[in-house]
Amino acid sequence: MPPRKTIRKAEISRRTKETGIAVSVDLDGTGRSEIATGVGFFDHMLDQLARHSLIDITVKAKGDLHIDDHHTVEDTGIALGQAVAKALGERRGITRYASIDLAMDETLTRAAVDVSGRPFLVWNAAFSSPKIGTFDTELVREFFHAFAQNAGITLHVTNHYGANNHHIAETCFKAVARALRAAIEPDPRQGDAVPSTKGTLNG
C-alpha cells in the first residue's frame, strides 16, 4: 500500500530577548531557499542545506549580532528543527535511516541520520582555524546540536579529512542535507506504517 499523501509543511515563530526568528519548511519541496539571518556565511550554509535536502526553507532572523553570531545561529537551529519535527508529524511511512559520504575537493565528510524521535548528536569534525572569514567555526557544531535536539533526530557527523575549513563546514551541511533527504523520503513498502517496533517515533 503506498503511503498516504500528507502535506508536510510547517511554520515556526520564535522570539526571545536575544533573537526573533520565523521559519517555514516544505519537506517535499524542490530545495528553494529564502534565507536572511544577517550572518553571511551561515546564510550560505543554510542555502546548501535546502538545496541538497530538497526541503524548501525560509528563514528570517533578527538577532543580537552586535554581541556575536552565537544566539542567531543556535536559535535558528532550534526553530528549524522544530519546524522539521512539526512537518514530519507522526513520521509515518518514512525511510527513517540514511547515511552518506560526501566529497568536496580535498574534503570527505560522513553524515548518518536516524529520524527516531530521540535527539542525539555525535560530532567528529574539527577546524584548524577559529574563523571562516568572520564566522566562528565552533558555531557549525552549535547549529547541528540545536537542530538535532529540536528535530528529534539522531545525527552523527564525521569529517574524515580535509584541509580547507570552508570545505569542511560546507561538506557537513551538504552531507547532513543529503542524508536527511533520504531518511525522510516516503518508503513505498512502509505504506502508512510507523517504521518502528514501538509503533511511534515521537520520543
C-alpha positions, 0 to 999 in steps of 0.5 A, spaced: 500 500 500 503 506 498 503 511 503 498 516 504 499 523 501 500 528 507 502 535 506 508 536 510 509 543 511 510 547 517 511 554 520 515 556 526 515 563 530 520 564 535 522 570 539 526 571 545 530 577 548 536 575 544 533 573 537 526 573 533 526 568 528 520 565 523 521 559 519 517 555 514 519 548 511 516 544 505 519 537 506 517 535 499 519 541 496 524 542 490 530 545 495 528 553 494 531 557 499 529 564 502 534 565 507 536 572 511 539 571 518 544 577 517 550 572 518 553 571 511 556 565 511 551 561 515 546 564 510 550 560 505 550 554 509 543 554 510 542 555 502 546 548 501 542 545 506 535 546 502 538 545 496 541 538 497 535 536 502 530 538 497 526 541 503 524 548 501 526 553 507 525 560 509 528 563 514 528 570 517 532 572 523 533 578 527 538 577 532 543 580 537 549 580 532 552 586 535 554 581 541 556 575 536 553 570 531 552 565 537 544 566 539 542 567 531 545 561 529 543 556 535 536 559 535 535 558 528 537 551 529 532 550 534 526 553 530 528 549 524 528 543 527 522 544 530 519 546 524 522 539 521 519 535 527 512 539 526 512 537 518 514 530 519 508 529 524 507 522 526 513 520 521 509 515 518 511 511 512 518 514 512 525 511 510 527 513 517 535 511 516 540 514 511 547 515 511 552 518 506 559 520 504 560 526 501 566 529 497 568 536 496 575 537 493 580 535 498 574 534 503 570 527 505 565 528 510 560 522 513 553 524 515 548 518 518 541 520 520 536 516 524 529 520 524 527 516 531 524 521 535 530 521 540 535 527 539 542 525 539 548 528 536 555 525 535 560 530 532 567 528 529 569 534 525 574 539 527 577 546 524 584 548 524 582 555 524 577 559 529 574 563 523 571 562 516 572 569 514 568 572 520 564 566 522 566 562 528 567 555 526 565 552 533 558 555 531 557 549 525 557 544 531 552 549 535 547 549 529 547 541 528 546 540 536 540 545 536 537 542 530 538 535 532 535 536 539 529 540 536 528 535 530 528 529 534 533 526 530 539 522 531 545 525 527 552 523 527 557 527 523 564 525 521 569 529 517 574 524 515 579 529 512 580 535 509 584 541 509 580 547 507 575 549 513 570 552 508 570 545 505 569 542 511 563 546 514 560 546 507 561 538 506 557 537 513 551 541 511 551 538 504 552 531 507 547 532 513 542 535 507 543 529 503 542 524 508 536 527 511 533 527 504 533 520 504 531 518 511 525 522 510 523 520 503 516 516 503 518 508 503 513 505 498 513 498 502 512 502 509 505 504 506 502 508 512 506 504 517 510 507 523 517 504 521 518 502 528 517 496 533 514 501 538 509 503 533 511 511 534 517 515 533 515 521 537 520 520 543 
